Amino acid sequence: WGKLRLYADPDLMEQEIERLAPLGSPIEQAKLVMETGNFECTYKQNNLFIRDRSSVIAPLGERGESVMYKEDMLYCNHAGFAWLLRPVRWQVMIAHEESKVKIIAVSAHAQFL
């Protein structure tokens, strides 16, 4: 299915994860995709996650609304570099039901070294 590409824009990152672990695919496939992309992942039950768009790293600095989820999830995070060597911390929620991917949500924040 290919290699996970890192995008500073969380909307693009959600699309990239869904490309490799589509909605309805096994949650174990999503875990493998994320861990192969150097994310650290843990399963959490009935956990809160905020899909934050208040400080989005977008090409034009666009900001959107944040959304809160309370789901059984695979939570993954990674700090690294996106395009143009921008330091970014990604937080990813992959909600699942009956071991199938149901929702993918990403928050990404600039890291200052």
N, C-alpha and C positions, 0 to 999 in steps of 0.2 A: 503493500500500500504506500510505500514511500517514506521519506524522512520528514519529520516535523520541522517546519520553518518557523522562526521566531519573528513576530511583528510587534512593534511598540504599540500600535493601535489595537486596543482590545477587541474591537469588532472584527478586524481582520484575523486576529488570533482565534476567535471563536470559529470563524469560517474554516480556518486551517485545521483546527482540531476536528471539526465535523467532517471535513474532507477525509480524514484518516480513521475516524471513529464515528460513523454516521449515527443519527438518532435511530434507535432500535437495534443497534449492534450490541454484542456482549460487553458488559462493563470490564471484563478482563482484557478485552482487546483495547479499550480506552486506556486502561492502566499500563499496558505494554507500550502503547504509543507514547504516553507521557513519560514513562520511565526511560524509554529509549532516547527521548529528547532531553534527558538530564533533569527532569522534574522529580522531586521527592513527593511521594503520594501516600496517603493514609485513608482508610475507610472511616467514615463518621456516620452515626445514626441520628436522625432528627436534629440536624445541626443547622445553625444559621450561617448564611453567606450573603454578603452584599456585593452585588454587581455594580461597582462604583464607576460612575462617569463624571464625578465632580472635578476630577483632576486628570482628565483624559489626555494622553499624549497622542494628539492627532495632528495631521499635517497643518491644519489651520487653527489649532488650539480650540476646536469645537468642544463644547461641554454638553452633556446630556443629563438625564435624570438617573438616579440610582434606583436599583430594585433589590428588595430583600427576599431571600428564599429561606425556607425551613424544610429541609429534605434529607433523605438518606443519600449520602454522596461519597464520591471519591474526591478528596481534596488534594490538590497538587500545588506546589509552589517552586519557583526557581528564580534565582537572581543571576542575570547575565547580560549579554550585550545583544541588542537588536541592530537593525540596519544602521549604517553610519556610526557603528560602535557606540550607540546610545545605551548607557547603563539603565536597566529596567528590572523591576521585580514584578513577576507575574504571579497571580493567585487565581487558581482555576477550580471551579466546582463542576463536577460531572454528576448530576443527579441520576439515580437509577431506580427502576422499579422492576421487580421480578428478574433481576440481573441484566436488564437491558438499559442502554443509555436513553435518558428521557429529556434532559436539559443540559446544555453546555453554557456556562457563564464565566467570563473572564474579567478580572480587574488588573490593570497594569499601572504602575507608578514609576516615575523617574527616580533613579537612585543617585544620590550625590556622594561621590567618593571623597 
